[in-house]
Amino acid sequence: MMQTQNYKSNSNGSLHTTNARLFGALIMFLSALLLSPLSSAADIVVYKSPTCGCCNDWVSHLEDNGFSVQVHDRRNMQLIKRKLNVPDKLQSCHTAVIGDYVVEGHVPANDIVRLLREKPAVKGISVPGMPMGSPGMEGPRKDNYDVLIFDKTGNTKIYSSY
């Protein structure tokens, strides 16, 4: 059985659907905002060597996943890592900052989104080294690797594994 919607016409014969259209547009806008994985994320700031190709590929991975990325090329990455207190054992070729978190290395975008959603009380997240198959290091070989979260003293915990 079909149901029909009755609308009242004004003197011009047009339907009073303005409120319904506005409401529909508002629902669509709010749905898009709430369903966006980055609706609460600030820009991510990436520090990298100007000659690092895999860093550029990781930046592209972030952009492809909806991040707004600000890139800062730096010749002395160790200075950045020391300033941000990234433990030596967790370091990789690039370092990023998003909100209050440090992102070290080839961390997949979905793990960054998860970090921002869950908001654990940690200093940051890291993929130490440069594992083959991680974002920015794609190729025929795929190494197993862990994504680690770390606190300000350098203690780590596995956040996800690939």
Secondary structure by P-SEA (a helix, b strand, c coil): cbbbbbbbbcccccccaaaaaaaaaaaaaaaaaaacccccccbbbbbbbcccaaaaaaaaaaaaaccbbbbbbbccaaaaaaaacccccccccbbbbcccbbbcccccaaaaaaaaaaccccccccccccccccccccccbbbbbbbbbbcccccccccccc
